[in-house]
């Protein structure tokens, strides 16, 4: 019987923590990173991976964390 009461309390606590998590995450400021690649844009298999990861990160974080990929030879302001 002790194990059942522990599991019940643990599941209630986990559910409460899950419900509170989105409110904390939405309070975070948006972050923007610039990624300077050493590969030119013409090498789609290499530079394309950086663009794919950039899009995926933005989708997973709801646009709160954005990475902009820049090919080799492009002058990026601020870098």
C-alpha positions, 0 to 999 in steps of 0.5 A: 500500500505504501508504494501505491500512495507514493506513485499517486503522490508522484504522479500528481506532483509531476502533473502539477509541474508540467502544467506550470512549465509553459508559463515559465518558458513563455516568460523567457526573452527571445534569443537570436544567434548568427551562425557563420558557416565555413561552407559556401551556399553552393554546397547544399549538403553541408550548408543546407544542414545549418539552415535545416537545424536553424529552422528546426530549432526555431520551430521547436522553440516557437520562435523564441530561439532563432539561429540565422545561418550565413554562408562563407564569404558573406559579411555578417554585421556584428561578427 
